[in-house]
Amino acid sequence: MGAQWSKQVERRKLIMDEKKILKDLQETSGCTFPGCDHPLTDRKTWISGLNPEKVHLNQIVWPGTHDSGTNKIGFRMVTRPFAQCQSLSIYQQLVLGTRLLDIRVNENRKVCHGILTTYSIDVVIRDVKKFISETESEIIILEIRTEFGHADPPEFDKYLEQQLGEYLIHQDDQIFQKTVAEILPKRILCVWKPQKSDPPKAGSPFWSSGYLKDNWIDTDLPNTKFENNLKCLGQQQPVSSRKYFYRVENTVTPQADNPILCVKPVTNRIHGCSRLFISQCFSRNIVDRLQVFSTDFINGDFVDACVGLTWARIEGKV
């Protein structure tokens, strides 16, 4: 018991030290960058506001949500705090400005996070279609994967094509150089990641896992995650020369050997560091690599930061 207590005390000190490193970095380096104060009048239609004729797909910094479909997962006040990564519905996330959704499903077409389940994928599709019907030029990256440990839902690709076919942007390496206007009226770039079923092929209505890459490390240490994000981002090609999306997740996650197992107090250790991260991308000359930036519990400030950097790219400020 004494050894376990000592280990937890050391762990807590390490977490506090890492939080202080990020706080000190913010105080010494600041969180400003070109476009950081760009006024955003309507988050719901921010891509349209940047001029679809002008903005290329590879110029966009896509605000994304991690575990997007967890706002009602599990049981409230019982299991939900251990798996909930978003408080807003899919539709509310899109209206707020989210443009990449991370959806995990099980063999029964239920949205899930690990062993916990929530609503049917039908709810996600309904919210996405509602948002699309209310806007004209907003492009959505919809990532759907079979959650680890689960079987693929039967004939799921057929279901998705039946539901979303008219909006789907087909797999095409040339898409990254195109403007939004050249892609319209297609609106959804759907990345489908099954566990064992055949992956999407070239020309398919769906995009395979190689088109959305990341370097996930499972840690609750904020500076460890922050620095790993910067290191891995720096190893990528600039957005202008690659033909895949690369995601950075501004998140840390609870660990089984730590007393704090609820998502929100853990992810809060890094949640406020999104602007600091972008400013550090400038400081380390890797801002030309930043493309998809995701978070738990997305808010307006996170969206504004991504849109501001997008605007700066379009206007040649960076």
C-alpha positions as CSV (number, residue, x, y, z in Angstrom):
1,M,0.0,0.0,0.0
2,G,2.8,2.4,0.9
3,A,4.6,1.8,-2.4
4,Q,1.4,2.4,-4.3
5,W,0.8,5.6,-2.5
6,S,4.3,6.8,-3.1
7,K,3.9,6.0,-6.8
8,Q,0.7,8.1,-7.0
9,V,2.4,11.0,-5.2
10,E,5.2,10.9,-7.7
11,R,2.8,10.7,-10.6
12,R,0.8,13.7,-9.3
13,K,4.0,15.7,-9.0
14,L,4.9,14.8,-12.6
15,I,1.5,15.9,-13.9
16,M,1.8,19.3,-12.0
17,D,5.4,19.8,-13.4
18,E,4.2,19.2,-16.9
19,K,1.3,21.6,-16.5
20,K,3.7,24.2,-15.3
21,I,6.0,23.7,-18.3
22,L,3.1,24.5,-20.6
23,K,2.1,27.5,-18.5
24,D,5.6,28.8,-18.5
25,L,5.8,28.3,-22.3
26,Q,2.6,30.3,-22.7
27,E,3.9,33.1,-20.6
28,T,7.3,33.4,-22.3
29,S,6.2,32.7,-25.9
30,G,2.6,33.8,-26.0
31,C,-0.3,32.5,-28.0
32,T,-0.5,34.9,-30.9
33,F,0.0,34.0,-34.6
34,P,-1.0,35.4,-38.0
35,G,-4.8,35.2,-38.2
36,C,-5.3,34.6,-34.4
37,D,-7.5,37.7,-34.1
38,H,-9.4,37.2,-37.4
39,P,-13.0,38.1,-36.7
40,L,-15.4,35.2,-37.3
41,T,-19.0,36.3,-37.6
42,D,-20.7,33.0,-38.4
43,R,-19.1,29.7,-37.4
44,K,-21.8,27.7,-39.0
45,T,-20.8,28.8,-42.5
46,W,-17.1,29.7,-42.0
47,I,-15.9,27.9,-45.1
48,S,-18.4,29.8,-47.2
49,G,-17.2,33.0,-45.5
50,L,-13.7,32.4,-46.7
51,N,-14.9,32.3,-50.4
52,P,-15.2,28.7,-51.9
53,E,-13.8,30.0,-55.2
54,K,-10.6,31.0,-53.4
55,V,-9.9,28.4,-50.7
56,H,-8.1,25.2,-51.6
57,L,-8.8,22.0,-49.7
58,N,-5.2,21.8,-48.6
59,Q,-5.2,25.3,-47.1
60,I,-7.9,24.5,-44.6
61,V,-7.1,23.9,-41.0
62,W,-9.9,21.5,-40.1
63,P,-11.3,21.9,-36.5
64,G,-12.1,18.3,-35.5
65,T,-13.6,16.5,-32.5
66,H,-12.2,13.5,-30.8
67,D,-14.7,10.7,-30.1
68,S,-17.4,13.0,-31.6
69,G,-20.4,10.8,-30.8
70,T,-20.1,10.5,-27.0
71,N,-22.3,13.3,-25.8
72,K,-24.9,10.9,-24.5
73,I,-22.8,7.8,-24.0
74,G,-23.3,5.4,-21.1
75,F,-25.4,6.4,-18.1
76,R,-25.4,10.0,-16.9
77,M,-23.5,10.4,-13.6
78,V,-22.5,6.7,-13.6
79,T,-20.5,5.6,-16.7
80,R,-20.7,8.7,-18.9
81,P,-17.9,10.7,-17.2
82,F,-15.5,7.9,-18.0
83,A,-16.1,7.9,-21.8
84,Q,-17.7,11.3,-22.7
85,C,-15.4,13.4,-24.8
86,Q,-18.0,15.9,-26.2
87,S,-20.9,17.6,-24.6
88,L,-22.6,18.8,-27.9
89,S,-24.6,16.8,-30.3
90,I,-23.2,16.1,-33.8
91,Y,-25.4,18.8,-35.3
92,Q,-24.4,21.3,-32.6
93,Q,-20.7,20.5,-33.2
94,L,-21.1,21.2,-36.9
95,V,-23.0,24.5,-36.3
96,L,-20.2,25.5,-33.9
97,G,-17.7,25.0,-36.8
98,T,-16.4,21.5,-36.4
99,R,-15.5,20.1,-39.8
100,L,-14.0,16.7,-39.0
101,L,-16.0,14.1,-37.1
102,D,-14.5,11.0,-35.4
103,I,-17.3,8.3,-35.2
104,R,-16.7,4.8,-33.8
105,V,-19.2,2.0,-34.3
106,N,-19.8,-1.5,-33.2
107,E,-21.2,-4.6,-35.0
108,N,-24.8,-3.3,-34.3
109,R,-24.3,0.1,-35.9
110,K,-24.2,1.7,-32.5
111,V,-21.9,4.6,-31.8
112,C,-19.5,3.5,-29.1
113,H,-16.3,4.3,-27.1
114,G,-14.7,1.1,-25.9
115,I,-17.4,-1.1,-24.4
116,L,-19.9,1.7,-23.8
117,T,-22.5,2.5,-26.4
118,T,-24.9,5.3,-27.2
119,Y,-27.3,6.1,-30.1
120,S,-27.4,4.5,-33.5
121,I,-25.3,5.7,-36.4
122,D,-28.7,6.8,-37.9
123,V,-28.6,9.8,-35.4
124,V,-25.2,10.9,-36.7
125,I,-26.3,10.6,-40.3
126,R,-29.5,12.5,-39.5
127,D,-27.6,15.4,-37.9
128,V,-25.0,15.5,-40.8
129,K,-27.8,15.7,-43.4
130,K,-29.7,18.3,-41.4
131,F,-26.6,20.5,-41.3
132,I,-25.9,20.0,-45.0
133,S,-29.4,21.0,-45.9
134,E,-29.0,24.3,-44.0
135,T,-25.7,25.3,-45.6
136,E,-24.3,25.5,-49.1
137,S,-20.5,25.3,-49.1
138,E,-19.4,23.6,-45.9
139,I,-17.2,20.5,-46.5
140,I,-17.2,17.8,-43.8
141,I,-14.6,15.0,-43.2
142,L,-16.6,12.2,-41.7
143,E,-14.3,9.5,-40.3
144,I,-16.2,6.3,-39.3
145,R,-14.3,3.4,-37.9
146,T,-15.1,0.1,-36.3
147,E,-14.1,0.5,-32.7
148,F,-11.2,-1.7,-31.6
149,G,-12.5,-5.1,-30.2
150,H,-15.7,-5.0,-32.2
151,A,-16.7,-6.7,-35.4
152,D,-17.5,-4.7,-38.5
153,P,-21.2,-3.9,-38.9
154,P,-22.5,-6.1,-41.8
155,E,-22.7,-4.4,-45.3
156,F,-22.0,-1.1,-43.6
157,D,-20.4,0.5,-46.7
158,K,-23.7,-0.2,-48.6
159,Y,-25.7,1.4,-45.8
160,L,-23.5,4.6,-45.9
161,E,-23.7,4.9,-49.6
162,Q,-27.4,4.5,-49.5
163,Q,-27.7,7.3,-46.9
164,L,-25.0,9.7,-48.1
165,G,-24.4,8.8,-51.8
166,E,-25.4,12.1,-53.3
167,Y,-23.1,14.1,-51.0
168,L,-20.0,11.8,-51.1
169,I,-16.7,13.1,-52.5
170,H,-15.1,10.0,-54.2
171,Q,-11.6,9.0,-53.4
172,D,-9.3,11.0,-55.7
173,D,-5.7,12.1,-55.0
174,Q,-6.2,15.3,-57.1
175,I,-8.8,16.6,-54.6
176,F,-6.2,18.2,-52.3
177,Q,-5.3,20.8,-54.9
178,K,-8.8,21.7,-55.8
179,T,-10.8,24.6,-54.4
180,V,-14.0,24.1,-52.4
181,A,-16.0,25.5,-55.4
182,E,-14.5,22.8,-57.7
183,I,-15.6,20.1,-55.3
184,L,-19.2,21.3,-54.7
185,P,-22.0,20.2,-54.8
186,K,-20.4,17.1,-53.2
187,R,-20.0,17.8,-49.4
188,I,-18.8,14.8,-47.5
189,L,-15.4,13.2,-47.6
190,C,-16.1,9.9,-45.8
191,V,-13.1,7.9,-44.4
192,W,-14.3,4.4,-43.7
193,K,-12.0,2.3,-41.5
194,P,-13.2,-1.3,-41.0
195,Q,-11.4,-3.7,-38.7
196,K,-11.5,-6.8,-41.0
197,S,-13.7,-6.0,-44.0
198,D,-12.0,-4.9,-47.3
199,P,-10.9,-1.3,-47.2
200,P,-12.2,1.2,-49.8
201,K,-10.5,1.1,-53.2
202,A,-9.3,3.9,-55.5
203,G,-12.3,5.7,-57.0
204,S,-14.6,4.4,-54.3
205,P,-17.2,6.7,-52.7
206,F,-15.2,6.2,-49.5
207,W,-11.6,7.0,-48.5
208,S,-9.3,4.4,-46.9
209,S,-7.4,4.8,-43.6
210,G,-4.2,5.9,-45.4
211,Y,-5.9,9.2,-46.2
212,L,-6.3,10.2,-42.6
213,K,-3.2,9.6,-40.5
214,D,-2.1,10.5,-37.0
215,N,0.4,9.5,-34.3
216,W,-1.7,8.8,-31.3
217,I,0.1,8.4,-27.9
218,D,-2.0,7.3,-25.0
219,T,-0.9,9.5,-22.1
220,D,-2.4,11.7,-19.4
221,L,0.8,13.9,-19.3
222,P,0.0,17.2,-21.1
223,N,3.5,18.4,-22.0
224,T,4.5,14.8,-23.1
225,K,1.5,14.9,-25.5
226,F,2.1,18.5,-26.6
227,E,5.8,17.8,-27.5
228,N,5.0,14.5,-29.2
229,N,2.4,16.3,-31.3
230,L,5.0,18.9,-32.4
231,K,7.6,16.2,-33.1
232,C,5.4,14.0,-35.2
233,L,3.9,17.0,-37.0
234,G,7.4,18.1,-37.9
235,Q,8.0,14.7,-39.6
236,Q,5.2,15.2,-42.0
237,Q,5.4,16.8,-45.5
238,P,3.9,20.3,-45.9
239,V,0.2,20.3,-46.7
240,S,0.9,21.6,-50.2
241,S,2.8,18.5,-51.2
242,R,1.0,15.6,-49.5
243,K,-2.0,13.6,-50.6
244,Y,-3.5,12.6,-47.2
245,F,-4.9,14.4,-44.2
246,Y,-2.8,14.5,-41.0
247,R,-4.5,14.9,-37.7
248,V,-3.1,16.4,-34.4
249,E,-5.2,15.8,-31.3
250,N,-5.1,18.3,-28.5
251,T,-6.1,15.7,-26.0
252,V,-4.8,13.7,-23.1
253,T,-6.6,10.6,-21.8
254,P,-7.1,8.9,-18.4
255,Q,-4.8,6.0,-17.5
256,A,-6.0,2.9,-15.7
257,D,-3.2,3.2,-13.1
258,N,-4.2,6.7,-12.1
259,P,-7.0,7.6,-9.6
260,I,-8.5,10.2,-11.9
261,L,-10.4,8.2,-14.6
262,C,-13.0,10.7,-15.7
263,V,-12.2,12.3,-19.1
264,K,-12.9,16.0,-18.5
265,P,-10.5,16.7,-15.6
266,V,-7.7,14.9,-17.4
267,T,-8.2,16.4,-20.8
268,N,-8.5,19.9,-19.2
269,R,-4.7,19.6,-18.6
270,I,-4.2,20.4,-22.3
271,H,-7.5,21.7,-23.4
272,G,-6.6,25.4,-23.2
273,C,-3.3,24.9,-25.2
274,S,-4.6,25.0,-28.8
275,R,-3.5,28.5,-29.5
276,L,-0.2,27.9,-27.8
277,F,0.3,24.8,-30.1
278,I,-0.4,26.9,-33.2
279,S,2.0,29.6,-32.1
280,Q,4.7,26.9,-31.4
281,C,4.2,25.6,-34.9
282,F,5.2,29.0,-36.1
283,S,8.2,29.2,-33.7
284,R,9.4,25.8,-34.9
285,N,8.7,26.4,-38.6
286,I,6.3,23.6,-39.0
287,V,3.0,25.5,-39.4
288,D,2.9,24.5,-43.1
289,R,2.2,21.0,-41.9
290,L,-0.8,21.6,-39.6
291,Q,-4.0,20.4,-41.2
292,V,-6.5,18.6,-39.0
293,F,-6.6,19.8,-35.4
294,S,-8.9,17.9,-33.0
295,T,-10.0,18.3,-29.4
296,D,-12.2,17.0,-26.7
297,F,-15.1,19.2,-25.6
298,I,-14.8,21.6,-28.6
299,N,-15.6,25.2,-28.1
300,G,-15.8,28.4,-30.1
301,D,-12.3,29.6,-29.3
302,F,-10.8,26.4,-30.7
303,V,-12.7,26.8,-34.0
304,D,-11.8,30.5,-34.2
305,A,-8.1,29.6,-33.9
306,C,-8.3,27.1,-36.8
307,V,-10.3,29.4,-39.0
308,G,-7.9,32.3,-38.3
309,L,-4.9,30.2,-39.4
310,T,-6.9,29.1,-42.5
311,W,-7.7,32.7,-43.3
312,A,-4.0,33.7,-42.9
313,R,-3.0,31.0,-45.4
314,I,-5.5,32.1,-48.0
315,E,-4.4,35.7,-47.7
316,G,-0.8,34.8,-47.9
317,K,0.0,36.0,-44.4
318,V,2.0,32.8,-43.7
